[in-house]
Amino acid sequence: MTEPLDPAAVVAEFLDRVSPYDPAPDAPPVAVLGVRTALGEATFPVGDHVLRALCKALASYRDPDDRGTCVQCGSRRLDENLHCRDCGRLHGILGEVIAQHARRVAAQNGRQT
């Protein structure tokens, strides 16, 4: 089970890690970030340096469940075995081996009739 987290605390920790490197710490904020959850709400005035760091962090994030795109239907819903939940195609080495075997079997069955 996933451990609960406090989004406002996570944002505050991120800002604490980045703000010491702000070359203009006394400059006025360029944005105000707001976080509102069931746990409460918080606002964070941020300068250009911190805002850019946050944007870079968000842009570079990759979801751990992102396993690519199905080459058959275009879905992004591949499970941990690279099996497309939408069309059923198997991807990766196992999927290719199974597809090759299925083609061989189909070709053999076509010759036997």
N, C-alpha and C positions, 0 to 999 in steps of 0.2 A: 504494500500500500504506500502511496506517496505521502511524504511528510508535508503537513500543512505549512504554508509560508505566509508571511505578512508582506504584501507587495510594497507598502510604504516603507517598511524597514529595509527591504532589498534596495529600493531606489536610494534611500538615505545612505546605505553602506556603499553603493556605487559612487555617489557624489563624494563621500568621504575619501574614497580611494583615488578619485581623479582630481579633486580640487587642489591638492597640494602642488600640482604641476601647472596650474593656471598661471600664465605669464602676466596676467593683469587681474590679480585677485580683487582689487579695489574698484574695478570698472562696474558700472551699473548692470543689472541683469538684462539679458536680451529676451528671456522667456520665463514663464512660470509654469512649472509642471504640477499637475494636480493628480492625486491618487485617491480614489474613493472606493472603499470596499466595505464589507460587513464588519470589518474590524475597526473601521473609522476612516478618517480622511486626513490628508496632509498636503501641503503645498510647498514647493521648493523653487525659490528664485534661482535661476542659473545663468551663468555667464556664457560667453561664446565658446570658450575652451571646453567647458563641461558639456554644453549642448552638442558640440561636434563629436565629443567622445561618446556620448549616448547614441547619437545617430550612427556612428561607425560600429558600435557594439550591436545595435539592432540590425544593421545591414549585414553584418557578418554572421549573425545567428543562423544556425542550421538545425532544424528539428531532428532529434535522434530517431524519430520514426519515419523520416524522409528516406525512402529507399529507391527513389527514382520514379520514372514514368513508364507505364506499360507500353511496349512497342506495338501492341496489337490494338488497344482501345484508347490509349492516351491517359488512362486513369492514373492518379498518384497514390492509389490505395494498394500498395504492395505490402504483404505481411512479412513477418520475420523470415519466412522461407522463400521470399521473393515470388509469392503466388498472388496474382492479381485477384482482389476480392470482387471485382466487377465482371471480368470476362473469364476468369479461371486460368489464364495463361501462366505457365511457370517461367521464370526468368533465371538468369545466372547459369552457371555450369550445369547444375542438375537439370534445370529446365531445358537447356540445349540438348543434353544427352537423351532426355525423355522424348523430345521432339524428333531427334534423329532416329531413335528407335521406332517411334510411331510411324515415321515415313517409310522405314525399311519394312516394317510389318505390313503397312498398307500396300507397298509395292509388291511384296511377296503374295499377298492375298489377291491382288489384281492379276498376277501371272497364273495363279492356281485355278482361276475360274474359266 
